[in-house]
Amino acid sequence: MRMRIFLKLSVLGFLSIFLLIALGSISGITRERKGRLAAVQEDIAASYAGPQRILGPFAVLKFRETWTEKKYNSEKDLWYEDEQSALRTEAVCPDTLQYEGSLDVEERYRGIFKAHVFQSRGKLDGALTFPKLDELRSHDGSSLELISAHISVIVSDPRGISRVSGLKWGDVVLDILPGADFQGKVDGFHAEVPALTDILGQTVSFSMDLDLHGTETLRFVPVGANNRVTLTSSWPHPSFIGDFLATDRTVSDTGFNSEWNVNMLASSARQDLKAGRVGSIQSFGVTLIDPVNPYPLTDRALKYGFLFIFITFAAFLVLRKFLW
């Protein structure tokens, strides 16, 4: 009797090990396919454009500050005034910032693997109030000289910039130049602001059209005091991501409509921009997902497969007294 039980347990153990080896082989193939999928998506992004993040528009003021400091000459036992000067840069965030746009989504393939790419068409507009020159002073009694001012937009992958209209600045249209020209950032574009002495202390409205393409993800940075972003698309499988979820969204089989409203009390993006910390700045947006991705489904099935094998083995041990 004991020999029969031992024989059956051995057979069951052998079958369990055989099934576990088979599941392990399938798991290895799945990991390899997932890695290949990620590599294909990176390859498509490298030749098309990667995930996109839009930061701006915002103003960049460059000025020279001159001041005097009292210093002591120990050799002559004498106090004297030493003139100091420094070139400084100040980022000025908009009062209102709005984006209204649409997303056209396309699937790009490499063999059996695919990635989602998009083409966005939208309009950026808002208003910006420049500070008075005295408000930029960091030393008492210093003198300030404004050198230049420009409007910058940082785009994470500028290869995806399809079209940019001229920047409508009040009643004039400014030419767009390459490079964001802020804290060494070159990813983006800017426009030089004329009539420097006339802009200080003034509020100016702006607007521009921006067409952008990229892969998988589109994000926005809420650098305005009040930010409103509306986005529509015919893609029915969006995932809303980032530090702020959409305040209003509608998702159906025919696509989605979404709207974000973020103010400066809820976000630290303005402070991070002024401090030059644009790498980990707060943002929000949408990523395009595939709800029927076979590799996560296979991973889940494999986990259940291990569970079923151990449940079968445990059930055999528990019920063996009813079988013999």
DRENNUNU-911100 format. One record per residue: residue in one letter; chain; residue number from 1; x, y, z of N, C-alpha, C in turn. Coordinates in steps of 0.001 Angstrom, whole numbers. Each point is the difference from the previous one (the first is absolute). Layout:
<sites>
 resn chain resi     nc1     nc2     nc3    cac1    cac2    cac3     cc1     cc2     cc3
    A     A  NUM       X       Y       Z       X       Y       Z       X       Y       Z
...
</sites>
This chain:
<sites>
 resn chain resi     nc1     nc2     nc3    cac1    cac2    cac3     cc1     cc2     cc3
    M     A    1     833   -1203       0    -833    1203       0     870    1257       0
    R     A    2     987     -14     916     887    1156      55     779     156   -1303
    M     A    3     369   -1143    -607     722      67   -1256    -847     623   -1094
    R     A    4   -1309    -350     -22    -890     578   -1005    -119    1514     196
    I     A    5    -143     425    1270    -122    1442     271    1289     726    -391
    F     A    6    1127    -612     351    1275     623    -348     159      98   -1509
    L     A    7    -425   -1076    -725     109       7   -1458    -872    1095    -611
    K     A    8   -1217     123     509    -898    1033    -548     505    1407     323
    L     A    9     517     174    1223     563    1308     346    1200     324    -884
    S     A   10     807   -1005    -307    1161     235    -855    -428     397   -1408
    V     A   11   -1011    -704    -519    -496     334   -1341    -572    1410     -12
    L     A   12    -782     329    1032    -592    1338      64    1081    1068     132
    G     A   13    1031    -275     806    1095     949     139     749     180   -1308
    F     A   14     209   -1143    -724     684      93   -1288    -814     833    -988
    L     A   15   -1317    -228     -31    -854     767    -899       4    1486     364
    S     A   16       0     282    1303      19    1402     438    1288     683    -433
    I     A   17    1129    -700     190    1280     579    -405      37     206   -1506
    F     A   18    -524    -977    -753     -37     125   -1457    -841    1208    -431
    L     A   19   -1149     181     642    -860    1135    -336     653    1323     389
    L     A   20     695      16    1145     694    1230     419    1114     364    -980
    I     A   21     713   -1030    -495    1045     277    -985    -610     570   -1274
    A     A   22   -1136    -556    -418    -668     506   -1196    -459    1440     196
    L     A   23    -582     304    1169    -432    1365     284    1191     951      56
    G     A   24    1119    -485     562    1197     841      50     519     333   -1392
    S     A   25     -76    -977    -906     441     244   -1379    -892    1035    -671
    I     A   26   -1307    -138     208    -929     979    -578     237    1381     601
    S     A   27     282      39    1315     278    1282     653    1254     653    -582
    G     A   28    1024    -806    -302    1211     547    -596    -260     579   -1379
    I     A   29    -814    -692    -792    -343     513   -1332    -788    1299     127
    T     A   30    -899      62     967    -800    1214     202     885    1178     382
    R     A   31     967    -228     905     917    1075     379     812     474   -1206
    E     A   32     426    -955    -827     769     374   -1190    -853     829    -958
    R     A   33   -1276    -375    -163    -888     737    -897    -291    1395     567
    K     A   34    -178     100    1304    -234    1313     614    1211     902    -184
    G     A   35    1192    -567     167    1206     786    -234     121     438   -1449
    R     A   36    -378    -883    -914      47     340   -1425   -1017    1094    -315
    L     A   37   -1179     -76     616   -1020    1038    -199     514    1357     468
    A     A   38     624      36    1185     548    1261     506    1086     534    -928
    A     A   39     835    -900    -537    1058     430    -917    -595     558   -1296
    V     A   40   -1056    -622    -503    -649     491   -1219    -617    1371     244
    Q     A   41    -652     169    1154    -593    1299     311    1075    1080     104
    E     A   42    1140    -323     602    1102     956      66     559     298   -1388
    D     A   43      52   -1024    -854     514     195   -1355    -930     900    -807
    I     A   44   -1301    -213     133    -959     849    -712      82    1432     524
    A     A   45     105     145    1336     120    1342     578    1286     688    -452
    A     A   46    1085    -790    -179    1270     590    -416     -56     536   -1422
    S     A   47    -808    -610    -862     -84     448   -1379   -1194     903    -254
    Y     A   48    -938      56     910   -1196     840    -166      90    1188     957
    A     A   49    -359    -212    1236     178     957    1103    -468    -704    1258
    G     A   50     620     313    1130    -323    -684    1238   -1207     585     707
    P     A   51    -231    -419    1240   -1057     615     802     223    1508     107
    Q     A   52   -1079     765     -46     116    1453     -60    -511     656    1280
    R     A   53     695    1072     382    -421     840    1125     148    1457    -414
    I     A   54   -1053     780     165      -8    1409    -374      70     850    1260
    L     A   55    1004     880      57     184     901    1136      50    1432    -539
    G     A   56   -1017     772     292     -31    1385    -464   -1258     282    -793
    P     A   57     -25    1200    -576    1041    1042     -61     198     729    1344
    F     A   58    1236     478     187     331     851    1136    1075     980    -460
    A     A   59     134    1097     716     966    1040    -388    1312    -198     737
    V     A   60    1092     349    -646    1331     -49     592     620    1390    -117
    L     A   61     277     620    1135     624    1323      35    1475    -156     353
    K     A   62     860     651    -786    1432      25     299     389    1440     296
    F     A   63     645     207    1136     349    1361     401    1298     -12     801
    R     A   64     577    1174     109    1225     177     781    -327     818    1242
    E     A   65     443    -494    1141    -193     711    1267    1361     462     513
    T     A   66      64    1277     349    1246     590     501    -247     581    1383
    W     A   67     912    -272     928    -141     493    1365    1385     192     613
    T     A   68      51     660    1131    1271     230     697     -20    -708    1345
    E     A   69    1146    -517     356     160    -666    1291    1146     652     765
    K     A   70    -183     158    1285    1075     518     849     943   -1122     370
    K     A   71    1313     248    -217    1010    -992     317    1098     654     835
    Y     A   72     710    -803     729    1033     502     913    1375    -434    -482
    N     A   73     923     958    -105    1396    -246    -364     809     -20    1286
    S     A   74     395   -1198     409     718    -135    1273    1383     634     -39
    E     A   75     645      24   -1165    1334     583     -98     -37    1510     208
    K     A   76   -1021     644    -543    -105    1453     130    -948     414    1122
    D     A   77    -611   -1024     655    -963     298    1059   -1052     996    -513
    L     A   78    -637    -421   -1119    -884     937    -694   -1197    -747    -586
    W     A   79   -1184     611     186   -1210    -504    -653    -154     695   -1348
    Y     A   80    -421    -769   -1009    -199     594   -1319   -1196    -685    -677
    E     A   81    -501     643   -1032   -1144    -525    -753     481    -664   -1279
    D     A   82    -457   -1234    -192     403    -779   -1171   -1240    -240    -865
    E     A   83      78     346   -1271   -1134    -170    -899     -64   -1442    -506
    Q     A   84   -1191    -577      94    -234   -1373    -443   -1096      10   -1067
    S     A   85      42    -978    -900   -1055    -138   -1007    -180   -1471    -325
    A     A   86   -1184    -338    -446    -297   -1390    -342   -1081     -29   -1063
    L     A   87     120    -965    -901   -1047    -260    -983    -988    -992     601
    R     A   88   -1259     338     -85   -1019    -845     609   -1088    -322   -1022
    T     A   89    -676   -1103     270   -1120    -441    -837   -1211    -234     892
    E     A   90   -1134     481    -431   -1240    -150     760   -1078    -564    -914
    A     A   91    -639   -1106     462   -1128    -572    -738   -1294     640     497
    V     A   92    -836     422    -924   -1280     624     321   -1107    -904    -524
    C     A   93    -823    -521     899   -1051    -940    -378   -1269     738    -413
    P     A   94    -791    -588    -863   -1225     666    -457   -1082      31    1072
    D     A   95    -886     997    -123   -1155      79     900   -1022   -1067    -366
    T     A   96    -268    -125   -1281    -917   -1030    -498     690    -758   -1119
    L     A   97    -269   -1295     -65     590    -844   -1042   -1051   -1015    -420
    Q     A   98    -301     -23   -1281   -1010    -910    -523     538    -756   -1208
    Y     A   99    -418   -1238    -110     318    -816   -1175   -1269    -723    -414
    E     A  100    -313      73   -1257   -1146    -715    -554     478    -742   -1238
    G     A  101    -129   -1326      16     552    -759   -1114    -652   -1353    -181
    S     A  102     488    -709   -1001    -507   -1328    -341    1174    -928    -258
    L     A  103    -283   -1311     121    1011   -1030    -229    -475    -957   -1086
    D     A  104     821    -184   -1021    -231   -1049    -993    1000   -1109     276
    V     A  105    -499   -1217     206     835   -1124     431     155   -1004   -1134
    E     A  106    1193    -543    -103     316    -989   -1028     850   -1094     626
    E     A  107    -171   -1223    -469     800   -1127     473    1116    -285   -1004
    R     A  108    1245     -26     488    1164    -308    -834     535   -1386     395
    Y     A  109     321    -813    -992     394   -1378     245    1454    -243    -380
    R     A  110     632    -915     753    1260    -640    -355    -237   -1498     171
    G     A  111    -320    -688   -1098    -373   -1405     112   -1327    -129     718
    I     A  112      -6    -806    1084   -1238    -190     765    -136    1016    1136
    F     A  113     999     860     159     -10     962    1094    -459    1359    -513
    K     A  114    -614     771     883    -531    1296    -417     187    1041    1089
    A     A  115     -77    1257    -413      34    1149     915   -1039    1002    -470
    H     A  116    -504     764     952   -1001    1017    -329     696    1352    -166
    V     A  117    -178     594   -1159     535    1342    -248   -1178     948    -197
    F     A  118     234    1277     242   -1086     964     -96     465    1258    -726
    Q     A  119    -961     713    -518     196    1324    -571    -991     921     687
    S     A  120     509     981     737    -872     932     715     -44    1326    -751
    R     A  121   -1164     590       1    -203    1328    -579    -705     838    1054
    G     A  122     632    1091     385    -582     781    1076     402    1457     -33
    K     A  123    -598     746     904     256    1430     108     327     343    1445
    L     A  124    1098     718     188     406     512    1309    -317    1489      63
    D     A  125    -661     427    1052    -239    1436     172     -93     327    1479
    G     A  126      96    1275     305     -64     452    1383     415    1446     122
    A     A  127     365     385    1213     446    1365     273    1120     -47    1022
    L     A  128     913     974     -96    1183      24     859     257    1427     459
    T     A  129     227     169    1300     301    1311     578    1478      70     357
    F     A  130     707     961    -592    1412     187     306     158     784    1298
    P     A  131     986    -345     803     252     781    1208     663    1338    -349
    K     A  132    -106     928     921     784    1236    -156    1459    -314     300
    L     A  133     886     758    -587    1418    -308     123     465      33    1453
    D     A  134    -537     924     788     412      98    1403    -366   -1258     791
    E     A  135   -1014    -721    -446    -430   -1201     715     992   -1149    -157
    L     A  136     928     118    -931     998   -1042    -229    1268     222     810
    R     A  137      59    1093     741    1207     354     742     242    -992    1141
    S     A  138    1221    -486     113     372    -906    1088     934     651    1009
    H     A  139     498    1211    -286     859     744     920    -578    1404     176
    D     A  140     -14     469    1227    -514    1342     268     849    1049    -714
    G     A  141    -691     920    -672     694    1091    -660     694    -363   -1294
    S     A  142    -214   -1202    -506     673    -402   -1243    -695     630   -1204
    S     A  143     726      53   -1105    -560     484   -1266    -152   -1178    -950
    L     A  144   -1080      35    -790    -309   -1106    -889     -44     477   -1442
    E     A  145     518    -836    -889     -38     281   -1431    -543   -1227    -720
    L     A  146   -1176     153    -616    -598   -1102    -730     741    -193   -1316
    I     A  147     455   -1230    -248     798    -298   -1194    -864    -608   -1101
    S     A  148    -805    -983     348    -830    -647   -1008   -1199    -655     662
    A     A  149    -989    -315    -813   -1185    -728     461    -495    -861   -1144
    H     A  150    -367   -1218     315    -567    -861   -1030   -1021    -944     620
    I     A  151    -828    -574    -851   -1023    -952     409     477   -1394    -376
    S     A  152      43    -905     971     532   -1342    -213   -1094   -1059     141
    V     A  153     148   -1057    -770    -814   -1213     120     959   -1184     -37
    I     A  154     -33    -822    1043     849   -1188      65    -813   -1209    -447
    V     A  155     501    -713    -996    -625   -1223    -511     988   -1133     204
    S     A  156    -432   -1092     619     933   -1049     399     733    -623   -1189
    D     A  157    -677    -162   -1136     662    -530   -1204    -330     926   -1165
    P     A  158     869     965    -293    -308     984   -1054     -89    -600   -1394
    R     A  159     449   -1246    -204    -165    -629   -1308   -1475    -151    -352
    G     A  160    -858      21    1029   -1424    -170    -234    -736    1282    -329
    I     A  161     696    1126     -55    -665    1265    -327    -305      13   -1496
    S     A  162   -1280    -143    -332    -403     -38   -1408    -182    1400    -563
    R     A  163    -649     845     771    -270    1360    -481    -216     919    1185
    V     A  164     565    1188     -81    -216    1038    1002    -327    1286    -747
    S     A  165   -1140     566     326    -322    1291    -602     830    1085     671
    G     A  166      27    1162    -577     635    1116     681    -715     285    1312
    L     A  167     742     480     987    -578     317    1305    -694    1360     -74
    K     A  168   -1324     -25     143    -731    1259      19     176     635    1371
    W     A  169     665    1128      33     396     670    1236    -669    1372      22
    G     A  170   -1129      80     701    -768    1230     -55    -528     206   -1399
    D     A  171     433    1081    -640    -453     316   -1361    1013    -368   -1072
    V     A  172    1136    -593     404    1035    -350    -972     209   -1506      -7
    V     A  173     670    -490   -1046     332   -1412    -122    1514    -142      23
    L     A  174     501    -799     953    1443    -176     173     466   -1256    -713
    D     A  175    1209      73    -538     589   -1157    -680     451   -1041    1019
    I     A  176    -147   -1264    -371     407   -1116     850    1439    -384    -323
    L     A  177     816    -154    1049    1407    -361    -139     260   -1329     706
    P     A  178     964    -792    -474     269   -1305     626     663     146    1360
    G     A  179    -274    -973     873     609     -31    1331    -827     734    1025
    A     A  180    -184    -604    1180    -784     642    1055     744    1160     645
    D     A  181    1355     -62       7     830    1072     548    -372     334    1440
    F     A  182     -32   -1048     847    -270     198    1426     798   -1031     789
    Q     A  183     870     489     889     799    -860     873     724   -1091    -791
    G     A  184     483     359   -1174     722    -966    -814    -878    -968    -762
    K     A  185   -1319     138     118    -911    -895    -706    -113     420   -1464
    V     A  186     200    -979    -884    -123     289   -1429   -1196    -712    -616
    D     A  187    -654    -863     755   -1123    -767    -534   -1249     871     -23
    G     A  188    -294     570   -1141   -1173     845    -133     246    1143    -954
    F     A  189    -642    1131     263     148    1171    -865    -307    1255     814
    H     A  190     333    1166    -577    -249    1259     699    -252    1102   -1015
    A     A  191    -460    1135     488    -238    1181    -832     496    1218     762
    E     A  192     800     824    -655     541    1209     627   -1095    1063     119
    V     A  193     -23     662    1168   -1003    1032     268     607    1372    -292
    P     A  194    -622     798    -868     516    1342    -293    -479    1017    1036
    A     A  195     454    1222    -125    -438    1132     839     103    -345    1484
    L     A  196    1234    -244     461     197    -471    1361    -525     982    1046
    T     A  197     233    1280    -213    -402     975    1029   -1510     130     104
    D     A  198    -733    -448   -1028   -1450     147      11    -723   -1168     643
    I     A  199     662   -1124     212    -693   -1176     506      -4     -82    1517
    L     A  200     915     683     678     122    -130    1450   -1242     540     677
    G     A  201    -570    -820     876   -1210     377     712   -1263    -124    -823
    Q     A  202      95    -554   -1219   -1149     -97    -887    -488   -1448     -91
    T     A  203   -1285    -141    -324    -600   -1315    -266    -221    -143   -1496
    V     A  204     509   -1083    -550     -64    -225   -1443    -653   -1359    -250
    S     A  205    -907     -58    -959    -619   -1263    -404     825    -649   -1104
    F     A  206     -67   -1321    -102     752    -723   -1015    -830   -1186    -486
    S     A  207     336    -460   -1192    -632   -1207    -546     880    -550   -1104
    M     A  208     -80   -1313    -206     777    -652   -1051    -594   -1378    -276
    D     A  209     176    -458   -1232    -399   -1356    -375    1223    -907      85
    L     A  210    -211   -1205     549    1098    -947     171    -472   -1392    -391
    D     A  211     613    -551   -1053    -247   -1383    -418    1203    -833     410
    L     A  212    -282   -1111     674    1068    -785     612    -295   -1477    -193
    H     A  213    1012    -785    -366    -191   -1443     -42     974    -680     962
    G     A  214    -390   -1198     441     809    -726     970    -501   -1413     170
    T     A  215     488    -685    1029    -302   -1405     247    -596    -181    1386
    E     A  216   -1146    -644      52    -634    -497    1215    -584    1070     930
    T     A  217     786    1065     349    -379     878    1109     120    1468    -379
    L     A  218   -1003     789     443      28    1458    -142    -310     611    1358
    R     A  219     922     860     495    -139     621    1316      58    1519    -117
    F     A  220    -553     671    1021      24    1454      92     456     397    1406
    V     A  221     721    1111      75     489     513    1287    -800    1246     357
    P     A  222    -644      31    1174    -859    1131     378     786    1171     597
    V     A  223     698     755    -856     802    1122     497    -811    1289     109
    G     A  224   -1223      13    -473    -832    1188     130    -616     101    1384
    A     A  225    -424    1226     362    -733     150    1254   -1318    -766     -80
    N     A  226    -606       9   -1182   -1185    -804    -281     224    -715   -1326
    N     A  227    -179   -1323      11     282    -817   -1172   -1244    -778    -395
    R     A  228    -271      -2   -1291   -1130    -777    -526     453    -702   -1271
    V     A  229    -139   -1322     -28     389    -808   -1149   -1187    -856    -407
    T     A  230    -387      57   -1265   -1036    -862    -540     588    -808   -1144
    L     A  231    -337   -1288     -25     587    -914    -973   -1076    -968    -464
    T     A  232    -104    -187   -1313    -950    -943    -579     738    -942    -934
    S     A  233    -550   -1207    -157     622    -983    -876   -1023   -1080    -342
    S     A  234     236    -675   -1103    -829   -1141    -378     538   -1309     572
    W     A  235    1117      72     742     560   -1219     607    -831    -383    1221
    P     A  236    -530   -1219      61    -941    -352    1085     646    -537    1272
    H     A  237    1348     -57      57     649    -616    1160    1057     931     590
    P     A  238    -409    1128     581     976     892     632     230    -394    1456
    S     A  239    1161     360     494     291    -104    1438     474    1373     461
    F     A  240    -750     611     923     329    1345     451    1028     -99    1115
    I     A  241    1117     690    -171    1160    -207     855     497    1333     545
    G     A  242     983     -87     898     672    1193     505    -435     366    1404
    D     A  243     364    1218     388    -277     480    1347   -1425     508     171
    F     A  244    -714     197   -1090   -1371     507      62    -842    -768   -1011
    L     A  245   -1084    -620     468    -900    -693    -898    -953     996    -653
    A     A  246    -578    -403   -1102    -934     864    -719   -1211     291     882
    T     A  247    -381    1261      57   -1168     383     792   -1299    -381    -700
    D     A  248      44    -134   -1299   -1185    -385    -770     456    -873   -1152
    R     A  249    -570   -1184    -118     419    -893   -1075   -1168    -883    -432
    T     A  250     -16    -326   -1277    -996    -890    -574     725    -963    -920
    V     A  251    -147   -1297     267     663   -1039    -795   -1072    -935    -551
    S     A  252      56    -243   -1297    -960    -893    -644     703    -763   -1113
    D     A  253    -765    -820    -726     571    -770   -1103     441     889   -1151
    T     A  254    -492    1223     -41     355     916   -1089    1124     956     373
    G     A  255     539     -95    1217    1112     873     386    -185     582    1382
    F     A  256     704    1084     285     -89     624    1318      74    1516    -111
    N     A  257    -594     641     995     106    1446     201     452     210    1438
    S     A  258     966     867     211     522     207    1350     316    1473     220
    E     A  259     -46     394    1266     316    1384     367     670      13    1368
    W     A  260    1087     751      95     714     203    1259     -96    1476     389
    N     A  261    -184     258    1293      42    1356     536     879     -21    1242
    V     A  262    1139     669     -71     981      -6    1093     401    1438     285
    N     A  263      16     384    1275     439    1349     360    1297     -64     791
    M     A  264     620    1150     200    1326      55     617     -23    -392    1470
    L     A  265   -1180      19     649     -77    -430    1391     153   -1509     134
    A     A  266    -325    -722   -1064      67   -1458      42    1297    -551    -569
    S     A  267     806     837    -630    1182    -492    -699    1246     780     401
    S     A  268    1122    -693      14    1301     627     278     797     236   -1278
    A     A  269    -650    -133   -1172     721      97   -1270     621    1384    -187
    R     A  270    -703    1064     405     541    1348    -178    1275     196     810
    Q     A  271       7    -463    1250    1190     134     837    1156    -824    -552
    D     A  272    -298   -1205    -494    1061    -839    -562     590     627   -1259
    L     A  273    -852     599    -828     505     647   -1214     899    1182     347
    K     A  274    -409     838     927     806    1151     390    1346    -431     577
    A     A  275       8   -1175     661    1247    -507     567     812    -800   -1016
    G     A  276    -514    -158   -1213     718    -734   -1036    -125   -1503      96
    R     A  277    -938    -486     842    -170   -1450     159   -1095    -488    -955
    V     A  278     350    -182   -1250   -1003    -389    -989      -9   -1501    -270
    G     A  279     945    -733     576      73   -1434    -264   -1107    -783     669
    S     A  280    -247     263    1288   -1010    -737     764   -1210     863     310
    I     A  281    -280     967    -820   -1097     931     221   -1345    -714    -151
    Q     A  282   -1013     470     711   -1322    -612     -58    -606     135   -1398
    S     A  283    -758   -1020    -395    -636      17   -1315   -1210    -921      18
    F     A  284    -766      41   -1056   -1158    -879    -153    -217    -240   -1487
    G     A  285    -805   -1015    -322    -250    -264   -1400    -673   -1327    -226
    V     A  286     284    -595   -1160    -664   -1237    -401    1017    -906    -677
    T     A  287    -148   -1286     212     800    -984    -711    -931    -949    -725
    L     A  288     427    -475   -1146    -829    -840    -865     323   -1460     285
    I     A  289    -981    -740     486     240   -1378     407    -720    -958    -934
    D     A  290     434   -1263      48    -638   -1073    -750    -665    -929    1008
    P     A  291   -1336     -40      70    -667    -800    1032     138   -1506    -210
    V     A  292     401    -431   -1184     132   -1427    -280    1460    -326    -305
    N     A  293     877     441     869    1417    -330    -142     200   -1448     449
    P     A  294     475    -899    -869      54   -1421     357    1016    -334    1083
    Y     A  295    1010     840     185    1066    -373     923    -398     152    1469
    P     A  296    -652    1075     419    -529      17    1369   -1022   -1094     248
    L     A  297    -844    -309   -1023    -975   -1085     156     707   -1343     179
    T     A  298    1084    -207    -744     749   -1246     136     653     -98    1374
    D     A  299     556    1113     493     581      14    1346   -1037    -401    1041
    R     A  300   -1178     552    -139   -1071    -313     966    -381   -1476     -86
    A     A  301    -116    -528   -1218    -348   -1412    -170    1076    -904     589
    L     A  302    1271     376    -147    1086    -798     564     -67     -37    1517
    K     A  303    -327    1142     610    -119      21    1458   -1129    -926     457
    Y     A  304   -1119      17    -712   -1090    -909     335     400   -1439    -261
    G     A  305     855    -236   -1021     452   -1351    -281     779    -595    1159
    F     A  306     923     762     571     716    -459    1198    -969    -290    1130
    L     A  307    -995     867     148    -977    -169    1082    -787   -1286    -184
    F     A  308    -444    -296   -1208    -787   -1206    -250     817   -1261     247
    I     A  309    1282      22    -351     847   -1174     230     113    -285    1495
    F     A  310     272    1022     797     152    -215    1442   -1334    -341     659
    I     A  311   -1101     563    -502   -1311    -347     561    -317   -1470    -271
    T     A  312     327    -459   -1207    -239   -1402    -338     800    -930     900
    F     A  313    1265     352     220     857    -825     862    -511       7    1442
    A     A  314    -392    1176     485    -512      95    1369   -1319    -754     141
    A     A  315    -870     101   -1024   -1275    -716      68     210   -1508      40
    F     A  316     995    -476    -739     304   -1434      29     408    -447    1404
    L     A  317     841     774     672     449    -370    1338   -1142      17    1004
    V     A  318    -896     989    -155   -1105     112     958   -1020   -1105    -198
    L     A  319    -276    -379   -1254   -1086    -934    -302     472   -1432    -194
    R     A  320    1291    -259     250     494   -1337    -313    -665   -1081     850
    K     A  321    -440     335    1229    -603   -1008     844   -1371    -426    -519
    F     A  322    -593     872    -852   -1261    -379    -612     203    -792   -1283
    L     A  323    1266      23    -529     281    -682   -1260     520   -1412     226
    W     A  324     621    -231    1159     537   -1354     278    -569    -524    1312
</sites>
